[in-house]
Each structure stands twice: as structure tokens, then as C-alpha cells.
Amino acid sequence: MPSIDDYLPRPGLSIPIVTVLAADGSVLEDEQRAVVRYVLQGGAGADIIFAAGTNGEWDRIDNEHRQLVTRIAVEECRRASERLAKRVEAWAGITAHTRRETLENLEHAIEVEADAAVVAPLSIRDSHHPTEFVERDIGSLFNRMGRMIPVFLYDNADISAPGHAAHLHTHDVKDMSKLPYVRGVKVTANKSVIGNYTRAASHFKSSHEFAIFAGNAHLIFDLFKPPEGVADRMRHYWNRYLTQRARPYGVVAGPANVQPREWQRAWQVCRSADGELMRAYETAIGEFRDACSFKRGRKSVPLTIACLKAALKELGVISNESVAKDTPDFTGDERRIFAERFAQVRERAAATLESTWVSEHDSRAGQSPVLKTA
């Protein structure tokens, strides 16, 4: 592996892949590999594969399975990088409920040569001081092994452990960013919280690049949208104030498990501020998000992970769509309704988006075709 001193964060689309489970909770290795190959889309999909993250149900599987999906991601990304004219990184989600297990996952990530590790310090139940854990515990492991890999922080209020703060404090992130191995943060939050990070990002860059990744993926359409009228100009200047004219280094998009090409292209057109194409991709991507929400009484219930797996089954990528225990799942007619909705989403995407940017799966080849150019 190259020296960490030479490492630059990989910009672009990071896909937190689902974990393909059998009914007994074990990982279906062949189908897990198929998911990685599908989201790579022959070079037109993910720039980064993020294994054992939130969409990978990290908090509902054990360390053996977390480590297995990391190893699979690393192996498939290595093969893809050799085959494609594109470097694809594999990031290991190392977060577990305890410090001991988290460090075991980090050690495993180093052993299998993952490109980076992702840790959510506030999700570790027996760690009450994020900076102390990242500096002392992770630093000690690196010293013992004589090797280190880049570490990215993960800030997501939805997975903070009971009694812990909802978000990392920016002063803690600033302190951690000074460590030679901490290279960025994934922020799943609203625009104001992301703005806190992007405003502070220049202060985080002490001796190396420090990257901010947007985990609330749909925000990129707002953050990058060019002004087209009076109201848009006001929003545009407010966004510039919130972010100090900075923009996310990349986007972490769970729905890209199903729409990898669409999200890759969405990132590209957002970066180029192409208003017309931004509207087209925002609509197509938003329709999939809406298809994953169900009314139960007066409440709208998002069944994100169940829908991602069901969609991958509808596409022929996987054959088993089981979710882990306690992951929200379909009831009644919801699975059938979702299949109908997803078919309509696919049909409209094919009719309205650029043909080379609609995700495909070639079940005969066992992987997605290489990007076709006009």
C-alpha cells in the first residue's frame, strides 16, 4: 500500500453498500460480490465502496460479518481497479458497539488492505470521548501494528449511542483533523450542520487534505443549484454564506445501491451546475426515495433498507432480500406495491434520462456492463 503521507481522499460518489443476508442472518458471499460489481457499473458507478455502514446494517450484524463484507469489498474493488481505467476505493466501516470490537475491525481493515476506515465515535457505547478514542486507542493500534490507514469520521445523529451527543463538536473534529491519519468526515445532517463543517474545513487542513462528504445525499441538489430567479438568488447566497463558498468533497448516497449511474451523473451535473440536467436527475432520484415510503395510519414510514434489497432483487442482482432482525420491513401488500412503484420509476428514468446513465444489470455476465459512450 502507498504511504499515508501520499494519500489524497478520493472525491466523488461513495456508496454504502447493503449487506446481503440469508434468513438465518449469515452473509451470502456470492450475492454480496454481485452487489459490489453492480454498483461499480463498469466504471460508471461508485468511486468508493463503503462496507458495513448504516445501509449495511452494521449495528445489527456481528463482527465476523462486518469483517467479511469488508474483505469482499476490498477484493472486488481491487479486481475492478485492475480491469477499469479508474481507481475504486474500498472503505471499511469499523464501528461496533464496543471499543474492543471497533479496534478489531480496524485491525482487520489494515490486514486486508482497505483503502480507508470509517468510524462513528459517537456510536461506540463504551467510548465517551471521541477525540480520546480516535487519538489514543486508534493511534495505539497503529503504533503496535507499525502501519496506519486513512480514517474518516462519521457523524450521524440517527446512530449515536444512548446518552451521547447527536453530533460531533467542530472543535473536536478540528483536534482530530490534526492527526496524520484522520482525513475527512461524512456528515449525515441538514444544510446548517454541513455548513458548520464546510465553514471550518479550511481550519481542519493543517498538514493534509481534509474532506467533507455529504451523507444527506439529496442536499447536493440544493447546495449546487444555480440561481434562476429572485427566490433562487436569495437561497443561493444563503447557501454560500452557510458554506463559505465551499462545497462537499463528495456524496455518500445509500439509494445509489440501486441507482449507481444516476447518482454518479447527478454528482457530475451538480458539480457543473447544469440546471436542466440537475432537475432531471433530482426528479428521477426523488421518485425512488418516494417509492420507499409507506403510509401506516397517519405516519409515513421509510423502509429504506428493505426497499434497496427488494429493488436489487427485482433487478436480478440478488435472490435473497432478507433484512436483519429489527430492521424495518414490509408488511401486508407493501412489497407488491413497492415492486409496482419501482417498475414505474425505472420506466420513467429510461424515458427521461440520458440513456448511458440509467443503471443496468447483465445477469448473464454476472456484472454490469462498461459505460458506453456516444
DRENDO-1510 file (C-alpha; in Angstrom, 1 decimal, always signed):
<recs>
REC; n; res; u; v; w
REC; 1; MET; +0.0; +0.0; +0.0 .
REC; 2; PRO; +1.2; +3.6; -0.6 .
REC; 3; SER; +2.4; +5.7; +2.3 .
REC; 4; ILE; -0.3; +7.5; +4.1 .
REC; 5; ASP; +1.7; +10.7; +3.5 .
REC; 6; ASP; +0.9; +10.3; -0.2 .
REC; 7; TYR; -2.8; +9.7; +0.3 .
REC; 8; LEU; -5.4; +12.1; -1.1 .
REC; 9; PRO; -9.1; +11.5; -0.4 .
REC; 10; ARG; -11.0; +10.0; -3.4 .
REC; 11; PRO; -13.6; +12.6; -4.4 .
REC; 12; GLY; -17.0; +11.7; -5.9 .
REC; 13; LEU; -19.6; +9.1; -5.2 .
REC; 14; SER; -19.4; +6.9; -2.1 .
REC; 15; ILE; -21.9; +4.0; -2.0 .
REC; 16; PRO; -22.6; +2.5; +1.5 .
REC; 17; ILE; -23.5; -1.0; +0.2 .
REC; 18; VAL; -26.2; -3.2; +1.7 .
REC; 19; THR; -25.3; -6.4; +3.4 .
REC; 20; VAL; -26.9; -9.4; +1.6 .
REC; 21; LEU; -28.2; -11.7; +4.3 .
REC; 22; ALA; -29.8; -15.2; +4.4 .
REC; 23; ALA; -32.8; -15.8; +6.5 .
REC; 24; ASP; -30.5; -17.0; +9.3 .
REC; 25; GLY; -28.5; -13.8; +9.3 .
REC; 26; SER; -25.4; -15.1; +7.6 .
REC; 27; VAL; -23.9; -13.2; +4.7 .
REC; 28; LEU; -24.4; -14.6; +1.2 .
REC; 29; GLU; -20.9; -14.1; -0.2 .
REC; 30; ASP; -21.6; -14.6; -3.9 .
REC; 31; GLU; -24.5; -12.2; -3.8 .
REC; 32; GLN; -22.5; -9.7; -1.8 .
REC; 33; ARG; -19.9; -9.7; -4.5 .
REC; 34; ALA; -22.7; -9.2; -7.1 .
REC; 35; VAL; -23.9; -6.1; -5.3 .
REC; 36; VAL; -20.4; -4.6; -5.4 .
REC; 37; ARG; -20.0; -5.3; -9.1 .
REC; 38; TYR; -23.4; -3.9; -9.8 .
REC; 39; VAL; -22.8; -0.6; -8.0 .
REC; 40; LEU; -19.5; -0.2; -9.8 .
REC; 41; GLN; -21.3; -0.3; -13.2 .
REC; 42; GLY; -18.2; -1.0; -15.2 .
REC; 43; GLY; -16.7; +2.3; -14.1 .
REC; 44; ALA; -19.8; +4.4; -14.4 .
REC; 45; GLY; -20.9; +4.0; -10.8 .
REC; 46; ALA; -19.2; +4.2; -7.4 .
REC; 47; ASP; -15.9; +5.9; -6.9 .
REC; 48; ILE; -15.8; +4.5; -3.3 .
REC; 49; ILE; -17.4; +1.4; -1.8 .
REC; 50; PHE; -18.2; +1.8; +1.8 .
REC; 51; ALA; -18.8; -1.5; +3.5 .
REC; 52; ALA; -20.5; -2.2; +6.9 .
REC; 53; GLY; -22.1; +1.3; +7.1 .
REC; 54; THR; -25.6; +2.2; +8.1 .
REC; 55; ASN; -27.2; +0.7; +5.0 .
REC; 56; GLY; -25.0; -2.3; +5.6 .
REC; 57; GLU; -26.9; -2.8; +8.9 .
REC; 58; TRP; -23.6; -2.6; +10.9 .
REC; 59; ASP; -25.4; -2.3; +14.2 .
REC; 60; ARG; -27.5; -5.5; +13.6 .
REC; 61; ILE; -24.7; -7.8; +12.4 .
REC; 62; ASP; -21.7; -9.2; +14.3 .
REC; 63; ASN; -18.0; -8.5; +13.8 .
REC; 64; GLU; -17.5; -11.7; +11.8 .
REC; 65; HIS; -20.0; -10.4; +9.2 .
REC; 66; ARG; -18.7; -6.8; +9.3 .
REC; 67; GLN; -15.3; -8.1; +8.5 .
REC; 68; LEU; -16.5; -10.4; +5.8 .
REC; 69; VAL; -18.3; -7.7; +3.9 .
REC; 70; THR; -15.2; -5.5; +4.2 .
REC; 71; ARG; -13.0; -8.2; +2.7 .
REC; 72; ILE; -15.4; -8.8; -0.1 .
REC; 73; ALA; -15.5; -5.1; -0.9 .
REC; 74; VAL; -11.7; -4.8; -0.9 .
REC; 75; GLU; -11.3; -7.8; -3.2 .
REC; 76; GLU; -13.9; -6.7; -5.7 .
REC; 77; CYS; -12.6; -3.1; -5.8 .
REC; 78; ARG; -9.0; -4.4; -6.5 .
REC; 79; ARG; -10.3; -6.5; -9.4 .
REC; 80; ALA; -12.3; -3.7; -10.8 .
REC; 81; SER; -9.4; -1.2; -10.5 .
REC; 82; GLU; -7.2; -3.6; -12.5 .
REC; 83; ARG; -9.9; -4.1; -15.1 .
REC; 84; LEU; -11.1; -0.5; -15.4 .
REC; 85; ALA; -9.2; +2.7; -16.2 .
REC; 86; LYS; -10.4; +4.0; -12.8 .
REC; 87; ARG; -9.3; +3.7; -9.2 .
REC; 88; VAL; -12.1; +2.5; -7.0 .
REC; 89; GLU; -11.5; +2.6; -3.3 .
REC; 90; ALA; -12.9; +0.2; -0.6 .
REC; 91; TRP; -13.6; +1.8; +2.8 .
REC; 92; ALA; -14.2; -0.4; +5.8 .
REC; 93; GLY; -16.9; +0.6; +8.2 .
REC; 94; ILE; -15.2; -0.3; +11.5 .
REC; 95; THR; -17.8; +0.9; +14.0 .
REC; 96; ALA; -19.1; -1.6; +16.5 .
REC; 97; HIS; -20.9; -1.3; +19.8 .
REC; 98; THR; -17.7; -1.5; +21.8 .
REC; 99; ARG; -14.2; -0.1; +21.6 .
REC; 100; ARG; -12.7; -3.5; +21.6 .
REC; 101; GLU; -14.7; -4.7; +18.6 .
REC; 102; THR; -14.2; -1.4; +16.8 .
REC; 103; LEU; -10.4; -1.8; +17.1 .
REC; 104; GLU; -10.7; -5.5; +16.0 .
REC; 105; ASN; -12.4; -4.3; +12.8 .
REC; 106; LEU; -9.7; -1.6; +12.3 .
REC; 107; GLU; -7.0; -4.3; +12.6 .
REC; 108; HIS; -8.8; -6.4; +10.1 .
REC; 109; ALA; -9.2; -3.5; +7.7 .
REC; 110; ILE; -5.4; -3.0; +7.8 .
REC; 111; GLU; -4.8; -6.7; +7.3 .
REC; 112; VAL; -6.9; -6.9; +4.1 .
REC; 113; GLU; -5.5; -3.6; +2.9 .
REC; 114; ALA; -8.7; -1.5; +2.8 .
REC; 115; ASP; -8.1; +2.0; +1.4 .
REC; 116; ALA; -9.6; +3.7; +4.5 .
REC; 117; ALA; -11.6; +3.1; +7.6 .
REC; 118; VAL; -14.8; +4.9; +8.7 .
REC; 119; VAL; -15.6; +5.3; +12.3 .
REC; 120; ALA; -18.6; +6.8; +14.1 .
REC; 121; PRO; -17.1; +7.7; +17.5 .
REC; 122; LEU; -20.5; +8.7; +19.0 .
REC; 123; SER; -22.0; +5.3; +18.2 .
REC; 124; ILE; -19.5; +3.3; +20.3 .
REC; 125; ARG; -21.3; +2.7; +23.6 .
REC; 126; ASP; -18.3; +2.5; +25.9 .
REC; 127; SER; -16.4; +5.4; +24.4 .
REC; 128; HIS; -17.4; +8.8; +25.8 .
REC; 129; HIS; -14.7; +11.0; +24.5 .
REC; 130; PRO; -14.4; +10.9; +20.6 .
REC; 131; THR; -11.1; +12.6; +20.4 .
REC; 132; GLU; -9.6; +10.4; +23.1 .
REC; 133; PHE; -10.7; +7.2; +21.3 .
REC; 134; VAL; -9.5; +8.4; +17.9 .
REC; 135; GLU; -6.2; +9.7; +19.1 .
REC; 136; ARG; -5.3; +7.3; +21.9 .
REC; 137; ASP; -7.0; +4.0; +21.0 .
REC; 138; ILE; -6.6; +4.1; +17.2 .
REC; 139; GLY; -3.2; +5.7; +17.5 .
REC; 140; SER; -2.0; +3.0; +19.8 .
REC; 141; LEU; -3.2; +0.3; +17.4 .
REC; 142; PHE; -1.4; +1.9; +14.5 .
REC; 143; ASN; +1.8; +2.1; +16.6 .
REC; 144; ARG; +1.5; -1.6; +17.6 .
REC; 145; MET; +1.0; -2.7; +14.0 .
REC; 146; GLY; +3.6; -0.4; +12.6 .
REC; 147; ARG; +1.1; +0.7; +9.9 .
REC; 148; MET; -1.7; +3.1; +9.5 .
REC; 149; ILE; -4.5; +3.7; +7.0 .
REC; 150; PRO; -6.6; +6.9; +6.5 .
REC; 151; VAL; -9.5; +7.3; +8.9 .
REC; 152; PHE; -12.7; +9.1; +8.1 .
REC; 153; LEU; -15.1; +10.2; +10.8 .
REC; 154; TYR; -18.8; +9.5; +10.6 .
REC; 155; ASP; -21.3; +12.0; +12.1 .
REC; 156; ASN; -24.9; +10.8; +12.1 .
REC; 157; ALA; -27.3; +11.7; +14.9 .
REC; 158; ASP; -29.5; +8.7; +14.0 .
REC; 159; ILE; -26.9; +6.2; +15.1 .
REC; 160; SER; -25.5; +7.9; +18.1 .
REC; 161; ALA; -25.4; +5.7; +21.2 .
REC; 162; PRO; -27.8; +6.4; +24.0 .
REC; 163; GLY; -26.5; +9.3; +26.2 .
REC; 164; HIS; -24.1; +10.5; +23.6 .
REC; 165; ALA; -24.3; +13.9; +21.8 .
REC; 166; ALA; -26.2; +14.0; +18.5 .
REC; 167; HIS; -23.2; +15.4; +16.5 .
REC; 168; LEU; -19.5; +15.7; +16.9 .
REC; 169; HIS; -18.4; +19.1; +18.1 .
REC; 170; THR; -16.5; +21.1; +15.5 .
REC; 171; HIS; -13.7; +21.8; +17.9 .
REC; 172; ASP; -13.3; +18.0; +18.5 .
REC; 173; VAL; -13.2; +17.5; +14.7 .
REC; 174; LYS; -10.6; +20.2; +14.4 .
REC; 175; ASP; -8.4; +18.5; +17.0 .
REC; 176; MET; -8.8; +15.1; +15.4 .
REC; 177; SER; -8.0; +16.5; +11.9 .
REC; 178; LYS; -4.5; +17.3; +13.2 .
REC; 179; LEU; -3.8; +13.6; +13.5 .
REC; 180; PRO; -1.9; +12.3; +10.4 .
REC; 181; TYR; -4.4; +9.6; +9.7 .
REC; 182; VAL; -7.7; +11.5; +10.0 .
REC; 183; ARG; -8.6; +12.7; +6.5 .
REC; 184; GLY; -12.2; +13.7; +6.5 .
REC; 185; VAL; -15.7; +13.4; +7.8 .
REC; 186; LYS; -19.0; +12.0; +6.5 .
REC; 187; VAL; -21.8; +14.2; +7.7 .
REC; 188; THR; -25.4; +13.0; +7.6 .
REC; 189; ALA; -27.3; +16.1; +8.7 .
REC; 190; ASN; -29.1; +19.2; +7.4 .
REC; 191; LYS; -27.7; +22.1; +5.5 .
REC; 192; SER; -26.8; +24.1; +8.6 .
REC; 193; VAL; -24.8; +21.3; +10.2 .
REC; 194; ILE; -23.0; +20.6; +6.9 .
REC; 195; GLY; -22.4; +24.4; +6.7 .
REC; 196; ASN; -20.7; +24.2; +10.1 .
REC; 197; TYR; -18.2; +21.7; +8.7 .
REC; 198; THR; -17.6; +23.3; +5.4 .
REC; 199; ARG; -17.0; +26.7; +7.1 .
REC; 200; ALA; -14.5; +25.1; +9.4 .
REC; 201; ALA; -12.9; +22.9; +6.8 .
REC; 202; SER; -10.1; +25.3; +6.0 .
REC; 203; HIS; -9.1; +25.3; +9.6 .
REC; 204; PHE; -9.1; +21.5; +9.6 .
REC; 205; LYS; -6.5; +21.3; +6.9 .
REC; 206; SER; -3.3; +21.6; +8.9 .
REC; 207; SER; -0.9; +19.3; +7.2 .
REC; 208; HIS; -3.1; +17.4; +4.7 .
REC; 209; GLU; -6.3; +17.5; +2.8 .
REC; 210; PHE; -9.4; +17.1; +5.0 .
REC; 211; ALA; -12.6; +16.2; +3.0 .
REC; 212; ILE; -16.2; +16.8; +3.9 .
REC; 213; PHE; -18.6; +14.2; +2.4 .
REC; 214; ALA; -22.4; +14.9; +2.4 .
REC; 215; GLY; -24.3; +12.0; +3.9 .
REC; 216; ASN; -27.7; +13.5; +3.4 .
REC; 217; ALA; -27.2; +12.9; -0.3 .
REC; 218; HIS; -30.3; +14.8; -1.7 .
REC; 219; LEU; -28.8; +18.0; -0.3 .
REC; 220; ILE; -26.4; +18.3; -3.2 .
REC; 221; PHE; -29.2; +19.4; -5.5 .
REC; 222; ASP; -29.8; +22.4; -3.1 .
REC; 223; LEU; -26.2; +23.2; -2.4 .
REC; 224; PHE; -25.1; +23.2; -6.0 .
REC; 225; LYS; -28.3; +24.6; -7.6 .
REC; 226; PRO; -27.6; +27.7; -9.8 .
REC; 227; PRO; -29.8; +30.7; -9.2 .
REC; 228; GLU; -32.6; +31.2; -11.7 .
REC; 229; GLY; -34.9; +33.8; -10.1 .
REC; 230; VAL; -35.2; +36.2; -7.2 .
REC; 231; ALA; -36.0; +33.5; -4.7 .
REC; 232; ASP; -33.3; +31.2; -6.1 .
REC; 233; ARG; -30.7; +34.0; -5.8 .
REC; 234; MET; -31.6; +34.5; -2.1 .
REC; 235; ARG; -31.3; +30.8; -1.5 .
REC; 236; HIS; -28.0; +30.7; -3.5 .
REC; 237; TYR; -26.5; +33.5; -1.4 .
REC; 238; TRP; -27.7; +31.9; +1.8 .
REC; 239; ASN; -26.0; +28.6; +0.8 .
REC; 240; ARG; -22.8; +30.5; +0.0 .
REC; 241; TYR; -23.0; +32.1; +3.5 .
REC; 242; LEU; -23.6; +28.7; +5.2 .
REC; 243; THR; -20.8; +27.0; +3.4 .
REC; 244; GLN; -18.3; +29.9; +3.0 .
REC; 245; ARG; -18.4; +29.1; -0.7 .
REC; 246; ALA; -17.1; +25.6; +0.0 .
REC; 247; ARG; -18.7; +22.5; -1.4 .
REC; 248; PRO; -18.7; +18.9; -0.3 .
REC; 249; TYR; -15.8; +16.9; -1.5 .
REC; 250; GLY; -18.1; +14.0; -2.3 .
REC; 251; VAL; -21.5; +12.5; -1.6 .
REC; 252; VAL; -22.4; +9.3; +0.3 .
REC; 253; ALA; -25.6; +8.0; -1.2 .
REC; 254; GLY; -27.4; +5.0; +0.1 .
REC; 255; PRO; -30.0; +5.0; -2.7 .
REC; 256; ALA; -27.1; +4.6; -5.2 .
REC; 257; ASN; -27.2; +0.9; -4.2 .
REC; 258; VAL; -30.0; +0.8; -6.8 .
REC; 259; GLN; -29.2; +3.8; -9.0 .
REC; 260; PRO; -25.4; +4.0; -9.1 .
REC; 261; ARG; -25.2; +5.5; -12.6 .
REC; 262; GLU; -28.0; +8.0; -11.9 .
REC; 263; TRP; -26.2; +9.2; -8.7 .
REC; 264; GLN; -22.8; +9.3; -10.4 .
REC; 265; ARG; -24.2; +11.5; -13.1 .
REC; 266; ALA; -26.2; +13.6; -10.6 .
REC; 267; TRP; -22.9; +14.4; -8.8 .
REC; 268; GLN; -21.3; +15.3; -12.1 .
REC; 269; VAL; -24.1; +17.7; -13.2 .
REC; 270; CYS; -24.3; +19.2; -9.8 .
REC; 271; ARG; -20.6; +20.0; -9.8 .
REC; 272; SER; -21.0; +21.6; -13.2 .
REC; 273; ALA; -24.2; +23.5; -12.1 .
REC; 274; ASP; -26.2; +22.3; -15.2 .
REC; 275; GLY; -29.6; +23.3; -14.0 .
REC; 276; GLU; -31.6; +21.4; -16.6 .
REC; 277; LEU; -29.9; +18.1; -16.0 .
REC; 278; MET; -29.9; +18.6; -12.3 .
REC; 279; ARG; -33.7; +18.9; -12.4 .
REC; 280; ALA; -34.0; +15.7; -14.4 .
REC; 281; TYR; -31.8; +13.6; -12.1 .
REC; 282; GLU; -33.3; +15.1; -8.9 .
REC; 283; THR; -36.7; +14.1; -10.2 .
REC; 284; ALA; -35.6; +10.5; -11.0 .
REC; 285; ILE; -33.8; +10.1; -7.8 .
REC; 286; GLY; -36.6; +11.7; -5.8 .
REC; 287; GLU; -39.1; +9.3; -7.3 .
REC; 288; PHE; -37.1; +6.3; -5.9 .
REC; 289; ARG; -37.0; +7.9; -2.5 .
REC; 290; ASP; -40.8; +8.5; -2.6 .
REC; 291; ALA; -41.3; +4.8; -3.6 .
REC; 292; CYS; -39.6; +3.7; -0.4 .
REC; 293; SER; -42.1; +5.5; +1.9 .
REC; 294; PHE; -45.3; +3.9; +3.1 .
REC; 295; LYS; -48.3; +5.2; +5.0 .
REC; 296; ARG; -49.1; +3.4; +8.2 .
REC; 297; GLY; -52.1; +5.1; +9.8 .
REC; 298; ARG; -51.1; +8.8; +9.9 .
REC; 299; LYS; -47.4; +8.1; +9.8 .
REC; 300; SER; -45.1; +7.9; +6.8 .
REC; 301; VAL; -42.6; +5.1; +7.3 .
REC; 302; PRO; -39.5; +4.9; +5.2 .
REC; 303; LEU; -38.4; +1.3; +4.5 .
REC; 304; THR; -35.1; +2.3; +3.0 .
REC; 305; ILE; -33.0; -0.9; +3.5 .
REC; 306; ALA; -35.9; -3.3; +2.8 .
REC; 307; CYS; -36.6; -1.3; -0.4 .
REC; 308; LEU; -33.0; -1.3; -1.5 .
REC; 309; LYS; -32.8; -5.0; -1.2 .
REC; 310; ALA; -36.1; -5.6; -2.8 .
REC; 311; ALA; -35.1; -3.4; -5.8 .
REC; 312; LEU; -31.8; -5.3; -6.2 .
REC; 313; LYS; -33.9; -8.5; -6.3 .
REC; 314; GLU; -36.2; -7.0; -8.9 .
REC; 315; LEU; -33.2; -6.2; -11.0 .
REC; 316; GLY; -31.8; -9.7; -10.7 .
REC; 317; VAL; -28.7; -8.7; -8.8 .
REC; 318; ILE; -29.6; -10.8; -5.7 .
REC; 319; SER; -32.0; -13.5; -4.9 .
REC; 320; ASN; -32.5; -13.0; -1.2 .
REC; 321; GLU; -33.8; -9.8; +0.2 .
REC; 322; SER; -33.8; -10.7; +3.9 .
REC; 323; VAL; -33.1; -7.8; +6.3 .
REC; 324; ALA; -31.5; -8.1; +9.7 .
REC; 325; LYS; -33.5; -8.5; +12.9 .
REC; 326; ASP; -35.0; -5.1; +13.9 .
REC; 327; THR; -34.5; -3.6; +10.5 .
REC; 328; PRO; -37.9; -2.2; +9.4 .
REC; 329; ASP; -39.5; -4.5; +6.8 .
REC; 330; PHE; -42.6; -4.7; +4.6 .
REC; 331; THR; -46.0; -5.7; +5.9 .
REC; 332; GLY; -49.1; -6.7; +4.1 .
REC; 333; ASP; -49.2; -5.6; +0.5 .
REC; 334; GLU; -46.3; -3.2; +0.8 .
REC; 335; ARG; -43.8; -5.5; -1.0 .
REC; 336; ARG; -46.1; -5.8; -4.0 .
REC; 337; ILE; -46.8; -2.1; -4.0 .
REC; 338; PHE; -43.1; -1.3; -4.0 .
REC; 339; ALA; -42.5; -3.6; -6.9 .
REC; 340; GLU; -45.1; -1.7; -8.9 .
REC; 341; ARG; -43.7; +1.6; -7.9 .
REC; 342; PHE; -40.1; +0.6; -8.7 .
REC; 343; ALA; -41.1; -0.6; -12.2 .
REC; 344; GLN; -42.6; +2.8; -12.8 .
REC; 345; VAL; -39.5; +4.6; -11.5 .
REC; 346; ARG; -37.4; +2.5; -13.9 .
REC; 347; GLU; -39.7; +3.2; -16.8 .
REC; 348; ARG; -39.7; +7.0; -16.3 .
REC; 349; ALA; -35.9; +7.1; -15.8 .
REC; 350; ALA; -35.4; +5.3; -19.1 .
REC; 351; ALA; -37.7; +7.7; -20.8 .
REC; 352; THR; -36.3; +11.0; -19.3 .
REC; 353; LEU; -32.6; +10.5; -18.5 .
REC; 354; GLU; -29.5; +10.1; -20.7 .
REC; 355; SER; -29.5; +6.5; -21.9 .
REC; 356; THR; -25.9; +5.8; -20.8 .
REC; 357; TRP; -26.7; +7.0; -17.3 .
REC; 358; VAL; -29.5; +4.6; -16.4 .
REC; 359; SER; -28.2; +1.7; -14.3 .
REC; 360; GLU; -28.1; -1.7; -15.9 .
REC; 361; HIS; -27.5; -5.3; -14.7 .
REC; 362; ASP; -26.3; -8.0; -17.1 .
REC; 363; SER; -27.3; -11.3; -15.3 .
REC; 364; ARG; -25.6; -13.4; -17.9 .
REC; 365; ALA; -22.2; -11.7; -17.4 .
REC; 366; GLY; -22.7; -11.5; -13.6 .
REC; 367; GLN; -21.7; -7.9; -13.6 .
REC; 368; SER; -22.8; -4.6; -15.0 .
REC; 369; PRO; -21.6; -3.5; -18.5 .
REC; 370; VAL; -18.9; -1.0; -19.0 .
REC; 371; LEU; -20.0; +2.6; -19.6 .
REC; 372; LYS; -21.0; +3.1; -23.2 .
REC; 373; THR; -20.1; +6.4; -24.8 .
REC; 374; ALA; -21.9; +8.1; -27.6 .
</recs>
